[in-house]
Amino acid sequence: MNIVLKGGVASEAEDTLDVLYRTALESAKNWDDEDFVADFISVVGLVLVAQHPLSTTAIDHLLCTRRPCAYTISHLGYVLQQTPTVRPLHPSFADFLTTRSRCGRDIWFFDRIPCKLNLAILCLHRLNKVLCRNICNMTLSVDLEDETLDEDVEYACVFWIEHICAIKDNIMSVIFDLHIFLNRHLLHWLEAMSILRKSRDAIGLLDKLLIWMTVSSVAFVSVAFN
């Protein structure tokens, strides 16, 4: 608060918020640290476009990085909720980060479109890695109600199609992973959705994916059959 007050108070409410957020970010870390900047971009980019907030554990599994995201998030306590899930403390912070003229620095600016593309790829990577037949090793004596999936796997199962269908440009970057998924893990995904009690949702999601693939058919077919 002392840092903000010493800097003066802007006349407009939005300008005042921008000063507050810039001050909080400036004090968070040495922005010449390339590793911190890279982690900030990957972690916050995911947080901004996730369909619902995720825990640090789930974020780590999706990002699959060497450095736990909790370290980066711990330096952003002024602007991010850290537990039980990670989310901006106020929606205005997300607006600040996604408006270049407001955030003031390129390393703080997030374009939602490439962030959504990246999360779509991360979901497919995660599912291609973990999905398999009888993922919970169930037997006839096991009650389905007792089965569950890890938070990151559940998120990827439920939302990967939503993230894929948000891609309008640069679709070639996701086609290869999508091709692998559809050929190797589609039935495994349906099984996982059954475990999550979302079998009916899967039908509507596949219809949505089919529409997206039809619109993107030129790029999809060129990869799928080469």
Biotite code that builds the C-alpha atoms (Angstrom):
import biotite.structure as struc

atoms = struc.array([
    struc.Atom([0.000, 0.000, 0.000], chain_id="A", res_id=1, res_name="MET", atom_name="CA", element="C"),
    struc.Atom([2.871, 2.367, 0.767], chain_id="A", res_id=2, res_name="ASN", atom_name="CA", element="C"),
    struc.Atom([4.352, 1.688, -2.676], chain_id="A", res_id=3, res_name="ILE", atom_name="CA", element="C"),
    struc.Atom([1.047, 2.544, -4.360], chain_id="A", res_id=4, res_name="VAL", atom_name="CA", element="C"),
    struc.Atom([0.513, 5.705, -2.313], chain_id="A", res_id=5, res_name="LEU", atom_name="CA", element="C"),
    struc.Atom([4.024, 6.975, -3.003], chain_id="A", res_id=6, res_name="LYS", atom_name="CA", element="C"),
    struc.Atom([3.307, 6.617, -6.707], chain_id="A", res_id=7, res_name="GLY", atom_name="CA", element="C"),
    struc.Atom([0.238, 8.866, -6.520], chain_id="A", res_id=8, res_name="GLY", atom_name="CA", element="C"),
    struc.Atom([-3.368, 8.096, -7.337], chain_id="A", res_id=9, res_name="VAL", atom_name="CA", element="C"),
    struc.Atom([-4.757, 8.160, -10.866], chain_id="A", res_id=10, res_name="ALA", atom_name="CA", element="C"),
    struc.Atom([-7.905, 10.147, -11.481], chain_id="A", res_id=11, res_name="SER", atom_name="CA", element="C"),
    struc.Atom([-9.958, 7.441, -13.171], chain_id="A", res_id=12, res_name="GLU", atom_name="CA", element="C"),
    struc.Atom([-11.018, 4.175, -11.519], chain_id="A", res_id=13, res_name="ALA", atom_name="CA", element="C"),
    struc.Atom([-9.586, 1.972, -14.285], chain_id="A", res_id=14, res_name="GLU", atom_name="CA", element="C"),
    struc.Atom([-6.313, 3.908, -14.307], chain_id="A", res_id=15, res_name="ASP", atom_name="CA", element="C"),
    struc.Atom([-6.083, 3.477, -10.558], chain_id="A", res_id=16, res_name="THR", atom_name="CA", element="C"),
    struc.Atom([-6.546, -0.264, -10.897], chain_id="A", res_id=17, res_name="LEU", atom_name="CA", element="C"),
    struc.Atom([-3.869, -0.373, -13.605], chain_id="A", res_id=18, res_name="ASP", atom_name="CA", element="C"),
    struc.Atom([-1.411, 1.409, -11.324], chain_id="A", res_id=19, res_name="VAL", atom_name="CA", element="C"),
    struc.Atom([-2.229, -1.057, -8.568], chain_id="A", res_id=20, res_name="LEU", atom_name="CA", element="C"),
    struc.Atom([-1.756, -4.104, -10.789], chain_id="A", res_id=21, res_name="TYR", atom_name="CA", element="C"),
    struc.Atom([1.452, -2.825, -12.365], chain_id="A", res_id=22, res_name="ARG", atom_name="CA", element="C"),
    struc.Atom([2.865, -2.113, -8.918], chain_id="A", res_id=23, res_name="THR", atom_name="CA", element="C"),
    struc.Atom([1.885, -5.564, -7.668], chain_id="A", res_id=24, res_name="ALA", atom_name="CA", element="C"),
    struc.Atom([3.504, -7.240, -10.671], chain_id="A", res_id=25, res_name="LEU", atom_name="CA", element="C"),
    struc.Atom([6.654, -5.135, -10.520], chain_id="A", res_id=26, res_name="GLU", atom_name="CA", element="C"),
    struc.Atom([7.133, -6.097, -6.878], chain_id="A", res_id=27, res_name="SER", atom_name="CA", element="C"),
    struc.Atom([6.441, -9.788, -7.522], chain_id="A", res_id=28, res_name="ALA", atom_name="CA", element="C"),
    struc.Atom([9.797, -10.796, -8.986], chain_id="A", res_id=29, res_name="LYS", atom_name="CA", element="C"),
    struc.Atom([12.862, -9.788, -10.928], chain_id="A", res_id=30, res_name="ASN", atom_name="CA", element="C"),
    struc.Atom([11.453, -9.721, -14.457], chain_id="A", res_id=31, res_name="TRP", atom_name="CA", element="C"),
    struc.Atom([14.913, -10.213, -15.932], chain_id="A", res_id=32, res_name="ASP", atom_name="CA", element="C"),
    struc.Atom([14.727, -13.829, -14.687], chain_id="A", res_id=33, res_name="ASP", atom_name="CA", element="C"),
    struc.Atom([13.984, -15.746, -17.905], chain_id="A", res_id=34, res_name="GLU", atom_name="CA", element="C"),
    struc.Atom([12.806, -18.882, -16.096], chain_id="A", res_id=35, res_name="ASP", atom_name="CA", element="C"),
    struc.Atom([10.334, -16.918, -13.985], chain_id="A", res_id=36, res_name="PHE", atom_name="CA", element="C"),
    struc.Atom([9.015, -15.067, -17.042], chain_id="A", res_id=37, res_name="VAL", atom_name="CA", element="C"),
    struc.Atom([8.557, -18.353, -18.942], chain_id="A", res_id=38, res_name="ALA", atom_name="CA", element="C"),
    struc.Atom([6.718, -19.910, -15.997], chain_id="A", res_id=39, res_name="ASP", atom_name="CA", element="C"),
    struc.Atom([4.597, -16.786, -15.526], chain_id="A", res_id=40, res_name="PHE", atom_name="CA", element="C"),
    struc.Atom([3.508, -16.904, -19.162], chain_id="A", res_id=41, res_name="ILE", atom_name="CA", element="C"),
    struc.Atom([2.650, -20.613, -19.149], chain_id="A", res_id=42, res_name="SER", atom_name="CA", element="C"),
    struc.Atom([0.921, -20.684, -15.744], chain_id="A", res_id=43, res_name="VAL", atom_name="CA", element="C"),
    struc.Atom([-1.048, -17.445, -15.974], chain_id="A", res_id=44, res_name="VAL", atom_name="CA", element="C"),
    struc.Atom([-1.960, -18.124, -19.603], chain_id="A", res_id=45, res_name="GLY", atom_name="CA", element="C"),
    struc.Atom([-3.550, -21.404, -18.545], chain_id="A", res_id=46, res_name="LEU", atom_name="CA", element="C"),
    struc.Atom([-5.314, -19.816, -15.564], chain_id="A", res_id=47, res_name="VAL", atom_name="CA", element="C"),
    struc.Atom([-6.843, -17.084, -17.727], chain_id="A", res_id=48, res_name="LEU", atom_name="CA", element="C"),
    struc.Atom([-8.494, -19.423, -20.247], chain_id="A", res_id=49, res_name="VAL", atom_name="CA", element="C"),
    struc.Atom([-9.318, -22.509, -18.156], chain_id="A", res_id=50, res_name="ALA", atom_name="CA", element="C"),
    struc.Atom([-13.034, -23.306, -18.137], chain_id="A", res_id=51, res_name="GLN", atom_name="CA", element="C"),
    struc.Atom([-12.930, -23.518, -14.360], chain_id="A", res_id=52, res_name="HIS", atom_name="CA", element="C"),
    struc.Atom([-10.175, -22.938, -11.765], chain_id="A", res_id=53, res_name="PRO", atom_name="CA", element="C"),
    struc.Atom([-7.657, -25.722, -11.183], chain_id="A", res_id=54, res_name="LEU", atom_name="CA", element="C"),
    struc.Atom([-5.398, -26.616, -8.279], chain_id="A", res_id=55, res_name="SER", atom_name="CA", element="C"),
    struc.Atom([-1.632, -26.191, -8.494], chain_id="A", res_id=56, res_name="THR", atom_name="CA", element="C"),
    struc.Atom([-1.286, -29.973, -8.739], chain_id="A", res_id=57, res_name="THR", atom_name="CA", element="C"),
    struc.Atom([-3.593, -30.174, -11.746], chain_id="A", res_id=58, res_name="ALA", atom_name="CA", element="C"),
    struc.Atom([-1.823, -27.247, -13.419], chain_id="A", res_id=59, res_name="ILE", atom_name="CA", element="C"),
    struc.Atom([1.542, -28.957, -12.924], chain_id="A", res_id=60, res_name="ASP", atom_name="CA", element="C"),
    struc.Atom([0.262, -32.169, -14.507], chain_id="A", res_id=61, res_name="HIS", atom_name="CA", element="C"),
    struc.Atom([-1.161, -30.325, -17.509], chain_id="A", res_id=62, res_name="LEU", atom_name="CA", element="C"),
    struc.Atom([1.936, -28.174, -18.042], chain_id="A", res_id=63, res_name="LEU", atom_name="CA", element="C"),
    struc.Atom([4.287, -31.072, -17.353], chain_id="A", res_id=64, res_name="CYS", atom_name="CA", element="C"),
    struc.Atom([7.162, -28.735, -16.443], chain_id="A", res_id=65, res_name="THR", atom_name="CA", element="C"),
    struc.Atom([10.167, -29.261, -14.197], chain_id="A", res_id=66, res_name="ARG", atom_name="CA", element="C"),
    struc.Atom([9.371, -26.338, -11.892], chain_id="A", res_id=67, res_name="ARG", atom_name="CA", element="C"),
    struc.Atom([6.217, -26.529, -9.726], chain_id="A", res_id=68, res_name="PRO", atom_name="CA", element="C"),
    struc.Atom([3.812, -23.705, -10.529], chain_id="A", res_id=69, res_name="CYS", atom_name="CA", element="C"),
    struc.Atom([3.331, -23.014, -6.803], chain_id="A", res_id=70, res_name="ALA", atom_name="CA", element="C"),
    struc.Atom([6.652, -21.134, -6.816], chain_id="A", res_id=71, res_name="TYR", atom_name="CA", element="C"),
    struc.Atom([5.481, -18.740, -9.517], chain_id="A", res_id=72, res_name="THR", atom_name="CA", element="C"),
    struc.Atom([2.027, -18.354, -7.988], chain_id="A", res_id=73, res_name="ILE", atom_name="CA", element="C"),
    struc.Atom([3.487, -17.639, -4.549], chain_id="A", res_id=74, res_name="SER", atom_name="CA", element="C"),
    struc.Atom([5.033, -14.451, -5.984], chain_id="A", res_id=75, res_name="HIS", atom_name="CA", element="C"),
    struc.Atom([1.644, -13.344, -7.318], chain_id="A", res_id=76, res_name="LEU", atom_name="CA", element="C"),
    struc.Atom([-0.349, -13.531, -4.101], chain_id="A", res_id=77, res_name="GLY", atom_name="CA", element="C"),
    struc.Atom([-1.453, -9.910, -4.495], chain_id="A", res_id=78, res_name="TYR", atom_name="CA", element="C"),
    struc.Atom([-3.393, -10.769, -7.636], chain_id="A", res_id=79, res_name="VAL", atom_name="CA", element="C"),
    struc.Atom([-4.014, -14.551, -7.659], chain_id="A", res_id=80, res_name="LEU", atom_name="CA", element="C"),
    struc.Atom([-5.881, -16.801, -5.266], chain_id="A", res_id=81, res_name="GLN", atom_name="CA", element="C"),
    struc.Atom([-3.573, -19.750, -4.551], chain_id="A", res_id=82, res_name="GLN", atom_name="CA", element="C"),
    struc.Atom([-5.747, -22.299, -2.704], chain_id="A", res_id=83, res_name="THR", atom_name="CA", element="C"),
    struc.Atom([-7.747, -24.444, -3.076], chain_id="A", res_id=84, res_name="PRO", atom_name="CA", element="C"),
    struc.Atom([-7.655, -23.458, -6.734], chain_id="A", res_id=85, res_name="THR", atom_name="CA", element="C"),
    struc.Atom([-5.753, -20.811, -8.674], chain_id="A", res_id=86, res_name="VAL", atom_name="CA", element="C"),
    struc.Atom([-7.756, -17.881, -10.024], chain_id="A", res_id=87, res_name="ARG", atom_name="CA", element="C"),
    struc.Atom([-7.500, -14.079, -10.356], chain_id="A", res_id=88, res_name="PRO", atom_name="CA", element="C"),
    struc.Atom([-8.604, -12.400, -7.138], chain_id="A", res_id=89, res_name="LEU", atom_name="CA", element="C"),
    struc.Atom([-10.771, -10.094, -9.235], chain_id="A", res_id=90, res_name="HIS", atom_name="CA", element="C"),
    struc.Atom([-12.014, -10.306, -12.859], chain_id="A", res_id=91, res_name="PRO", atom_name="CA", element="C"),
    struc.Atom([-10.502, -6.868, -13.532], chain_id="A", res_id=92, res_name="SER", atom_name="CA", element="C"),
    struc.Atom([-7.014, -8.401, -13.263], chain_id="A", res_id=93, res_name="PHE", atom_name="CA", element="C"),
    struc.Atom([-7.802, -10.740, -16.150], chain_id="A", res_id=94, res_name="ALA", atom_name="CA", element="C"),
    struc.Atom([-9.041, -7.746, -18.154], chain_id="A", res_id=95, res_name="ASP", atom_name="CA", element="C"),
    struc.Atom([-5.823, -5.908, -17.304], chain_id="A", res_id=96, res_name="PHE", atom_name="CA", element="C"),
    struc.Atom([-3.631, -8.763, -18.549], chain_id="A", res_id=97, res_name="LEU", atom_name="CA", element="C"),
    struc.Atom([-5.573, -9.233, -21.785], chain_id="A", res_id=98, res_name="THR", atom_name="CA", element="C"),
    struc.Atom([-5.533, -5.543, -22.783], chain_id="A", res_id=99, res_name="THR", atom_name="CA", element="C"),
    struc.Atom([-2.134, -4.546, -24.151], chain_id="A", res_id=100, res_name="ARG", atom_name="CA", element="C"),
    struc.Atom([-2.666, -0.831, -23.651], chain_id="A", res_id=101, res_name="SER", atom_name="CA", element="C"),
    struc.Atom([-3.451, -1.352, -19.969], chain_id="A", res_id=102, res_name="ARG", atom_name="CA", element="C"),
    struc.Atom([-0.796, -3.822, -18.833], chain_id="A", res_id=103, res_name="CYS", atom_name="CA", element="C"),
    struc.Atom([2.043, -1.779, -20.314], chain_id="A", res_id=104, res_name="GLY", atom_name="CA", element="C"),
    struc.Atom([4.586, -4.577, -20.866], chain_id="A", res_id=105, res_name="ARG", atom_name="CA", element="C"),
    struc.Atom([4.675, -7.294, -23.509], chain_id="A", res_id=106, res_name="ASP", atom_name="CA", element="C"),
    struc.Atom([5.566, -9.974, -20.946], chain_id="A", res_id=107, res_name="ILE", atom_name="CA", element="C"),
    struc.Atom([2.382, -9.155, -19.030], chain_id="A", res_id=108, res_name="TRP", atom_name="CA", element="C"),
    struc.Atom([0.081, -9.183, -22.043], chain_id="A", res_id=109, res_name="PHE", atom_name="CA", element="C"),
    struc.Atom([-1.911, -12.330, -22.868], chain_id="A", res_id=110, res_name="PHE", atom_name="CA", element="C"),
    struc.Atom([-3.738, -12.924, -26.127], chain_id="A", res_id=111, res_name="ASP", atom_name="CA", element="C"),
    struc.Atom([-6.518, -15.353, -25.260], chain_id="A", res_id=112, res_name="ARG", atom_name="CA", element="C"),
    struc.Atom([-6.520, -17.030, -28.700], chain_id="A", res_id=113, res_name="ILE", atom_name="CA", element="C"),
    struc.Atom([-3.022, -18.594, -28.536], chain_id="A", res_id=114, res_name="PRO", atom_name="CA", element="C"),
    struc.Atom([-3.597, -19.354, -24.845], chain_id="A", res_id=115, res_name="CYS", atom_name="CA", element="C"),
    struc.Atom([-6.688, -21.371, -25.758], chain_id="A", res_id=116, res_name="LYS", atom_name="CA", element="C"),
    struc.Atom([-4.769, -23.152, -28.501], chain_id="A", res_id=117, res_name="LEU", atom_name="CA", element="C"),
    struc.Atom([-2.026, -24.036, -26.056], chain_id="A", res_id=118, res_name="ASN", atom_name="CA", element="C"),
    struc.Atom([-4.488, -25.406, -23.506], chain_id="A", res_id=119, res_name="LEU", atom_name="CA", element="C"),
    struc.Atom([-6.167, -27.519, -26.184], chain_id="A", res_id=120, res_name="ALA", atom_name="CA", element="C"),
    struc.Atom([-2.784, -29.056, -27.003], chain_id="A", res_id=121, res_name="ILE", atom_name="CA", element="C"),
    struc.Atom([-1.985, -29.589, -23.315], chain_id="A", res_id=122, res_name="LEU", atom_name="CA", element="C"),
    struc.Atom([-5.299, -31.419, -22.803], chain_id="A", res_id=123, res_name="CYS", atom_name="CA", element="C"),
    struc.Atom([-4.653, -33.700, -25.763], chain_id="A", res_id=124, res_name="LEU", atom_name="CA", element="C"),
    struc.Atom([-1.082, -34.382, -24.639], chain_id="A", res_id=125, res_name="HIS", atom_name="CA", element="C"),
    struc.Atom([-2.345, -35.333, -21.184], chain_id="A", res_id=126, res_name="ARG", atom_name="CA", element="C"),
    struc.Atom([-5.084, -37.612, -22.505], chain_id="A", res_id=127, res_name="LEU", atom_name="CA", element="C"),
    struc.Atom([-2.805, -39.235, -25.063], chain_id="A", res_id=128, res_name="ASN", atom_name="CA", element="C"),
    struc.Atom([-0.410, -40.008, -22.222], chain_id="A", res_id=129, res_name="LYS", atom_name="CA", element="C"),
    struc.Atom([-2.761, -41.366, -19.567], chain_id="A", res_id=130, res_name="VAL", atom_name="CA", element="C"),
    struc.Atom([-5.887, -42.770, -21.217], chain_id="A", res_id=131, res_name="LEU", atom_name="CA", element="C"),
    struc.Atom([-6.000, -46.532, -21.622], chain_id="A", res_id=132, res_name="CYS", atom_name="CA", element="C"),
    struc.Atom([-8.431, -49.414, -21.563], chain_id="A", res_id=133, res_name="ARG", atom_name="CA", element="C"),
    struc.Atom([-10.009, -49.931, -18.116], chain_id="A", res_id=134, res_name="ASN", atom_name="CA", element="C"),
    struc.Atom([-8.188, -46.878, -16.749], chain_id="A", res_id=135, res_name="ILE", atom_name="CA", element="C"),
    struc.Atom([-9.372, -47.566, -13.187], chain_id="A", res_id=136, res_name="CYS", atom_name="CA", element="C"),
    struc.Atom([-8.629, -51.311, -13.312], chain_id="A", res_id=137, res_name="ASN", atom_name="CA", element="C"),
    struc.Atom([-12.247, -52.090, -12.513], chain_id="A", res_id=138, res_name="MET", atom_name="CA", element="C"),
    struc.Atom([-13.676, -55.563, -12.069], chain_id="A", res_id=139, res_name="THR", atom_name="CA", element="C"),
    struc.Atom([-17.286, -56.765, -12.057], chain_id="A", res_id=140, res_name="LEU", atom_name="CA", element="C"),
    struc.Atom([-17.332, -56.494, -8.260], chain_id="A", res_id=141, res_name="SER", atom_name="CA", element="C"),
    struc.Atom([-16.288, -52.815, -8.241], chain_id="A", res_id=142, res_name="VAL", atom_name="CA", element="C"),
    struc.Atom([-18.968, -50.163, -7.811], chain_id="A", res_id=143, res_name="ASP", atom_name="CA", element="C"),
    struc.Atom([-18.639, -47.468, -10.460], chain_id="A", res_id=144, res_name="LEU", atom_name="CA", element="C"),
    struc.Atom([-19.710, -44.869, -7.902], chain_id="A", res_id=145, res_name="GLU", atom_name="CA", element="C"),
    struc.Atom([-16.438, -45.444, -6.044], chain_id="A", res_id=146, res_name="ASP", atom_name="CA", element="C"),
    struc.Atom([-14.269, -44.658, -9.071], chain_id="A", res_id=147, res_name="GLU", atom_name="CA", element="C"),
    struc.Atom([-12.809, -41.268, -9.913], chain_id="A", res_id=148, res_name="THR", atom_name="CA", element="C"),
    struc.Atom([-10.091, -39.689, -12.034], chain_id="A", res_id=149, res_name="LEU", atom_name="CA", element="C"),
    struc.Atom([-7.364, -37.213, -11.178], chain_id="A", res_id=150, res_name="ASP", atom_name="CA", element="C"),
    struc.Atom([-8.409, -33.574, -11.387], chain_id="A", res_id=151, res_name="GLU", atom_name="CA", element="C"),
    struc.Atom([-6.263, -32.785, -14.428], chain_id="A", res_id=152, res_name="ASP", atom_name="CA", element="C"),
    struc.Atom([-7.464, -35.874, -16.315], chain_id="A", res_id=153, res_name="VAL", atom_name="CA", element="C"),
    struc.Atom([-11.083, -35.058, -15.483], chain_id="A", res_id=154, res_name="GLU", atom_name="CA", element="C"),
    struc.Atom([-10.606, -31.477, -16.708], chain_id="A", res_id=155, res_name="TYR", atom_name="CA", element="C"),
    struc.Atom([-8.988, -32.618, -19.949], chain_id="A", res_id=156, res_name="ALA", atom_name="CA", element="C"),
    struc.Atom([-11.723, -35.208, -20.562], chain_id="A", res_id=157, res_name="CYS", atom_name="CA", element="C"),
    struc.Atom([-14.558, -32.753, -19.998], chain_id="A", res_id=158, res_name="VAL", atom_name="CA", element="C"),
    struc.Atom([-13.136, -29.699, -21.770], chain_id="A", res_id=159, res_name="PHE", atom_name="CA", element="C"),
    struc.Atom([-10.719, -30.797, -24.508], chain_id="A", res_id=160, res_name="TRP", atom_name="CA", element="C"),
    struc.Atom([-13.396, -30.525, -27.197], chain_id="A", res_id=161, res_name="ILE", atom_name="CA", element="C"),
    struc.Atom([-14.419, -27.062, -25.990], chain_id="A", res_id=162, res_name="GLU", atom_name="CA", element="C"),
    struc.Atom([-10.814, -25.901, -26.314], chain_id="A", res_id=163, res_name="HIS", atom_name="CA", element="C"),
    struc.Atom([-10.367, -27.547, -29.711], chain_id="A", res_id=164, res_name="ILE", atom_name="CA", element="C"),
    struc.Atom([-13.521, -25.957, -31.106], chain_id="A", res_id=165, res_name="CYS", atom_name="CA", element="C"),
    struc.Atom([-12.342, -22.516, -29.964], chain_id="A", res_id=166, res_name="ALA", atom_name="CA", element="C"),
    struc.Atom([-9.467, -22.752, -32.463], chain_id="A", res_id=167, res_name="ILE", atom_name="CA", element="C"),
    struc.Atom([-10.218, -20.798, -35.613], chain_id="A", res_id=168, res_name="LYS", atom_name="CA", element="C"),
    struc.Atom([-6.713, -20.258, -36.987], chain_id="A", res_id=169, res_name="ASP", atom_name="CA", element="C"),
    struc.Atom([-3.463, -22.202, -36.908], chain_id="A", res_id=170, res_name="ASN", atom_name="CA", element="C"),
    struc.Atom([-5.406, -25.459, -36.645], chain_id="A", res_id=171, res_name="ILE", atom_name="CA", element="C"),
    struc.Atom([-2.508, -27.444, -38.090], chain_id="A", res_id=172, res_name="MET", atom_name="CA", element="C"),
    struc.Atom([-0.718, -27.098, -34.745], chain_id="A", res_id=173, res_name="SER", atom_name="CA", element="C"),
    struc.Atom([-3.320, -29.324, -33.100], chain_id="A", res_id=174, res_name="VAL", atom_name="CA", element="C"),
    struc.Atom([-4.242, -31.721, -35.903], chain_id="A", res_id=175, res_name="ILE", atom_name="CA", element="C"),
    struc.Atom([-1.420, -34.223, -35.292], chain_id="A", res_id=176, res_name="PHE", atom_name="CA", element="C"),
    struc.Atom([-2.275, -34.696, -31.595], chain_id="A", res_id=177, res_name="ASP", atom_name="CA", element="C"),
    struc.Atom([-5.981, -34.843, -32.430], chain_id="A", res_id=178, res_name="LEU", atom_name="CA", element="C"),
    struc.Atom([-5.321, -37.519, -35.069], chain_id="A", res_id=179, res_name="HIS", atom_name="CA", element="C"),
    struc.Atom([-3.470, -39.666, -32.512], chain_id="A", res_id=180, res_name="ILE", atom_name="CA", element="C"),
    struc.Atom([-6.233, -39.201, -29.953], chain_id="A", res_id=181, res_name="PHE", atom_name="CA", element="C"),
    struc.Atom([-9.106, -40.116, -32.262], chain_id="A", res_id=182, res_name="LEU", atom_name="CA", element="C"),
    struc.Atom([-7.342, -43.212, -33.559], chain_id="A", res_id=183, res_name="ASN", atom_name="CA", element="C"),
    struc.Atom([-6.015, -44.527, -30.255], chain_id="A", res_id=184, res_name="ARG", atom_name="CA", element="C"),
    struc.Atom([-8.054, -43.188, -27.384], chain_id="A", res_id=185, res_name="HIS", atom_name="CA", element="C"),
    struc.Atom([-11.590, -42.283, -28.438], chain_id="A", res_id=186, res_name="LEU", atom_name="CA", element="C"),
    struc.Atom([-13.105, -45.380, -26.812], chain_id="A", res_id=187, res_name="LEU", atom_name="CA", element="C"),
    struc.Atom([-10.886, -44.877, -23.763], chain_id="A", res_id=188, res_name="HIS", atom_name="CA", element="C"),
    struc.Atom([-12.230, -41.314, -23.493], chain_id="A", res_id=189, res_name="TRP", atom_name="CA", element="C"),
    struc.Atom([-15.823, -42.587, -23.651], chain_id="A", res_id=190, res_name="LEU", atom_name="CA", element="C"),
    struc.Atom([-15.004, -44.976, -20.830], chain_id="A", res_id=191, res_name="GLU", atom_name="CA", element="C"),
    struc.Atom([-13.503, -42.124, -18.808], chain_id="A", res_id=192, res_name="ALA", atom_name="CA", element="C"),
    struc.Atom([-16.582, -39.980, -19.408], chain_id="A", res_id=193, res_name="MET", atom_name="CA", element="C"),
    struc.Atom([-18.718, -42.870, -18.144], chain_id="A", res_id=194, res_name="SER", atom_name="CA", element="C"),
    struc.Atom([-16.627, -42.995, -14.963], chain_id="A", res_id=195, res_name="ILE", atom_name="CA", element="C"),
    struc.Atom([-17.212, -39.252, -14.585], chain_id="A", res_id=196, res_name="LEU", atom_name="CA", element="C"),
    struc.Atom([-20.976, -39.809, -15.076], chain_id="A", res_id=197, res_name="ARG", atom_name="CA", element="C"),
    struc.Atom([-20.905, -37.619, -18.193], chain_id="A", res_id=198, res_name="LYS", atom_name="CA", element="C"),
    struc.Atom([-21.710, -40.163, -20.904], chain_id="A", res_id=199, res_name="SER", atom_name="CA", element="C"),
    struc.Atom([-24.633, -38.126, -22.210], chain_id="A", res_id=200, res_name="ARG", atom_name="CA", element="C"),
    struc.Atom([-22.470, -35.021, -22.449], chain_id="A", res_id=201, res_name="ASP", atom_name="CA", element="C"),
    struc.Atom([-20.027, -36.949, -24.631], chain_id="A", res_id=202, res_name="ALA", atom_name="CA", element="C"),
    struc.Atom([-22.601, -37.309, -27.423], chain_id="A", res_id=203, res_name="ILE", atom_name="CA", element="C"),
    struc.Atom([-23.190, -33.577, -27.685], chain_id="A", res_id=204, res_name="GLY", atom_name="CA", element="C"),
    struc.Atom([-19.458, -32.879, -27.485], chain_id="A", res_id=205, res_name="LEU", atom_name="CA", element="C"),
    struc.Atom([-18.744, -35.274, -30.347], chain_id="A", res_id=206, res_name="LEU", atom_name="CA", element="C"),
    struc.Atom([-21.405, -33.572, -32.446], chain_id="A", res_id=207, res_name="ASP", atom_name="CA", element="C"),
    struc.Atom([-19.717, -30.245, -31.738], chain_id="A", res_id=208, res_name="LYS", atom_name="CA", element="C"),
    struc.Atom([-16.315, -31.696, -32.663], chain_id="A", res_id=209, res_name="LEU", atom_name="CA", element="C"),
    struc.Atom([-17.731, -33.100, -35.913], chain_id="A", res_id=210, res_name="LEU", atom_name="CA", element="C"),
    struc.Atom([-18.980, -29.662, -36.914], chain_id="A", res_id=211, res_name="ILE", atom_name="CA", element="C"),
    struc.Atom([-15.580, -28.140, -36.151], chain_id="A", res_id=212, res_name="TRP", atom_name="CA", element="C"),
    struc.Atom([-13.806, -30.886, -38.132], chain_id="A", res_id=213, res_name="MET", atom_name="CA", element="C"),
    struc.Atom([-16.155, -30.382, -41.068], chain_id="A", res_id=214, res_name="THR", atom_name="CA", element="C"),
    struc.Atom([-15.361, -26.678, -41.180], chain_id="A", res_id=215, res_name="VAL", atom_name="CA", element="C"),
    struc.Atom([-11.652, -27.475, -40.831], chain_id="A", res_id=216, res_name="SER", atom_name="CA", element="C"),
    struc.Atom([-11.802, -30.513, -43.126], chain_id="A", res_id=217, res_name="SER", atom_name="CA", element="C"),
    struc.Atom([-9.168, -29.394, -45.638], chain_id="A", res_id=218, res_name="VAL", atom_name="CA", element="C"),
    struc.Atom([-6.442, -29.158, -43.042], chain_id="A", res_id=219, res_name="ALA", atom_name="CA", element="C"),
    struc.Atom([-7.620, -32.227, -41.147], chain_id="A", res_id=220, res_name="PHE", atom_name="CA", element="C"),
    struc.Atom([-7.871, -34.557, -44.137], chain_id="A", res_id=221, res_name="VAL", atom_name="CA", element="C"),
    struc.Atom([-4.484, -33.496, -45.530], chain_id="A", res_id=222, res_name="SER", atom_name="CA", element="C"),
    struc.Atom([-2.793, -34.642, -42.318], chain_id="A", res_id=223, res_name="VAL", atom_name="CA", element="C"),
    struc.Atom([-4.953, -37.638, -41.497], chain_id="A", res_id=224, res_name="ALA", atom_name="CA", element="C"),
    struc.Atom([-4.330, -39.352, -44.848], chain_id="A", res_id=225, res_name="PHE", atom_name="CA", element="C"),
    struc.Atom([-0.680, -38.459, -45.446], chain_id="A", res_id=226, res_name="ASN", atom_name="CA", element="C"),
])
